[in-house]
Amino acid sequence: MKFHELPPEIVEEILVHIDPTDVAQVAASCSVMREIIYCSEDSKLWRDLYLAQPFDDPRDCVSEQGQPRADPIPWKSELQRIIRARIVVCSEDPWSIIKPGELVTILNSFLNMVCCVPPRTLDESLEDLSSNLLWVAAMLRLGFIDLLEASTLATEERRLIARLHTYYGLTKMDGKRITRVKSRAYVYNMRHYLPDNDYGPFLSDGRVDWEHMQALHHVVSMHLVSLNEDEEFEYAVFPLSLPYTQIFMPRDVPKEQKDDWAGVNGDWAVSFCFCDHRDLLSEYLLVFL
């Protein structure tokens, strides 16, 4: 008996155990396989194939505001976007295979994985660590962020890569002096704090200015992590890196409190002082010595 002559249920069970890129090749082998893979009346195959990957189950995930995913979950299209992002990032020359206008979709695929994860509990259990975040960190440590930031990008692309960079943490370029000087020059330039942006990292329409946020993140991160020029490292795990973006939600929260279990809703007054306190300390010592 040939493979395409097997019952569809057995074919699907076999396909779940191979990589999604191989599934696509199987679909291209004959019309019977294409019918089973792409034209099934239900999404069982694509759901099982998604859940076989090293990702979080999206049914357990919540947004940054604690909201669960909407049903139904588009298993096939979502998995296809993620695998396409993986192919591009793992390519020796990503620019050679990125299609015109595709970069926005790729960056949004990573951001969706980062921003929609299962909540952690307050017991700090390592078992609660998001598989999405681990996978994204493994993909991006290959240098994709630095590659894009060294390229000429459209405005939306720049903002998306800056947001992803802010969530990710430190890249190898972040340890270089020229990059640190650039971030400090942006952060301490008072012309970036005006009434139009509420004196903070915002755009005129109220949205977050992620390019500004990434510069702030870089400056503060370098106060927490000691990196020498050209120092080699795989991935820096520190309180402003990707694992720490995972939402926390304590166990057994009453239903009526889930939307605001930490009691943070309301009006807050916040003040910021963007300065390097090591410089202040140096000036203080010079005055009194």
Secondary structure, 3 states (H helix, E strand, C coil): CCHHHCCHHHHHHHHCCCCHHHHHHHHCCCHHHHHHHHCCCCCHHHHHHHHCCCCCCHHHCECCCCCECCCCCCHHHHHHHHHHHHHHHHCCCHHHCCCCCCHHHHHHHHHHHHHCECCECCCCCHHHCCHHHHHHHHHHCCCHHHHHHCCCCCHHHHHHHHHHHHHHCCCHHHHCHHHHHHHHHHHCCHHHCCHHHCCCCECCCCCECHHHHHHHHHHHHHHHCCCCCCCCCCCCCCCCCHHHHCCECCCCCCHHHHHHCCCCCCCCCCCCCCCCHHHHHHHHHHHHC
